[in-house]
Amino acid sequence: MDAFEELVARYEGRIFRLCITLTRSPEDAREITQDSFVRAFQSIGQFRTGRSFAAWIFTIARNRCIDHHRSSPPPSEPLDPETPVDGNPSEDLERREGISNLWNLARKHLSPDQFQVLYLKYVEGMDFREIAQILGRTQTHTKVIAFRARCTMALKLSNAPDFETSGGAERNSLDPAKMVPTQAAR
């Protein structure tokens, strides 16, 4: 039991962030997070050693979010990402608004699989092998999904005058931390 408690402590925050991103409801995200760990504990005998525990628990949480989505429609208001305040509060607010706007644009224009691949890659920092395990796809297919999602976002961002990159030259980069609203959007 102590080893599983350590796994819960290590992954609970990440699973909650995934759930809140997919459900847009803190209450539902907490419930799904808890249910995901209960299901993982009940099914620990099915976990294959040598495989990534992160990919396994993320798969359980993602499937629970899908089940939840099927049973109830998502809330209409987008949720602001919870990011820590660094330095200047106005710069932090501007950065958070840019990140929120970027992910809202992604949610609006990408398929659920494309959105989830980008989220797992850029927010959770997972590699394509783990993402492929979570989605139940091949690694090559997962890379194709990511490529198509990036192309779609690059096209949408090139047509959206409300965004510019803070780095300048990397217009097609999907690193949300580099995206900030332009003066016209403020």
N, C-alpha and C positions, 0 to 999 in steps of 0.2 A: 504494500500500500504506500510506503514512503517513496518508492521510486515513481509511482504514478503521480503522487502529489507533486513531486519535483517536475514532472512533465507538464502537469497542469500549470504550475507556477511559471514555467518557461514559455508556454504557448498560449496561455489564456488571453493575454492582451492582443496578440496577433490575430487569434481566432475572432475575438470580439470586434476588432477593426474590420475584418473581412465581413462579418455578419452585419455590422452596422452600415457598411458600404453597400451591401446587397439588399438589405431590408429597409434602410433609411429610417429605422425606428429603434431607439435605444432599448426600449422594453423588450421588443421582439429579439433584438440582438443578444441581450442578456440571457433570455430564455433559450434561444437556439445554441448559444455558447455552452451553457450548462448542459443542455440535452446532448450536445455533441460529445462532451467529455464523459457523460454517463454512458452513452452508446459505445464509445471507445473502450471504456472500462469493462463493459459487459462483453465486448467482442475482442478483448486483448489476445485471446487465444488464436484468433484469425490473423493477427498481425504477423507478417513474414519478416523474420530477422534478416538483416542485410538490406532492407528497404528503408527508405526515409520515413521516420515517424511523422515529421512535419507534413510530408505529402499525404500520408494516411489520414491524419487528423483534419487537414484542410479539405480533403475529399469528403469526409464525413460531414464537416460543417457546411461545405458548399451544397451537398445533397440535401441537408436539412433546410438550408435557405431556399432551395428550389421547391421543396415540398411546401414550405411556408408560403412562397410566392403563388403556388398553384391554389392554395386554400384561401388566400386573401389578397386583394390588390395592394400594391405598394402605396405609401402615403404620397400626396401630391407635392408637398414642399420638400425641396432638397435639403440635405443636412450639411452644415459647414464642417469641414474636416477639423479635428482637434489636433492642433500642432502647437508645440511649445513656443513661448515668446522668447525671441533672441534679440537683444539690443533694443533698437528703436521701435516702440510700439506701433507707430504709423507705418513703418516699413514692413513690420510683421503683418499688420492688417492687410496691407497692399499685397503682400506675398500670398497670404491665405486666400484673399479674394481671387487672385489669379489662379491659384491651384484649384479652388472650388469651381471657378468658371470653366477651367480646362476639363475637369472631371465631369462636370455637368454636360459640357459639349460632347465629351466622349460617350457618356451614357445615352445621350439623345441620338447620336449618329452611328454608333457601333452596335453590332449584334451582342447578345449577352456573352457568348464565348469570347468575342474579340475584347470586350470590356474587361472580362475576368482575366484574360491572358495579360493584358497591359497592367491591370491592378496587381496581379501576383508578381509580375516582373519588376515594375517600377516602385510599388509601395512596399511589397513584402521582400523584394530583392531575391526572389527565387530564380533558379536556373530553369532552362527549358525542360530538362529531364523531370524535375519535380512537378512543374506545371503540367506536363504531359500526363503524369501519373494522376494528378488531381482531376484533370478533365477526361481521363480515360481515352486519350488519343495517343498517336505516335508522336515522338519528339519532332519529326519532320513536319507533321501536320500542325503541330503547335507553333512551330516557327513560321509556317505559311500563314496561320491565323494572325500571328503578331505582325508579320510583314503587311498583310492586307489592312490590318487595323491602323498601322502607322501611315500607310498610304492614304487611307480615308481621312485620318486626322490631319495629315499634312495638307491635303486638298481643302478641308474645311477651315484650317487655320490660315491658309494662304488667301482664302476668300473672306476671312473674318477680320475687319479692320480694328476690332477691339483688342487684339493681342499683338504683342511683340515680345521678342526674347530679350531678357536682360543681358545675355551674352552677346547679342548682335548677330554674328554670322550663322549661328545654328538655328535658322528659322524652322526647320523641320524636326528639330529635336523634341521628343516627347517627355523630357525630364520636367515634371511639373514645377520643380523649384526654380527653373529658368524662365518660367512664363509669368509675365506681369501684365496687368491691363495698361493700355496706352492712355494718354491724357484724355482722348475723346471719350473713353469709357468711364471716366471718373465723374 
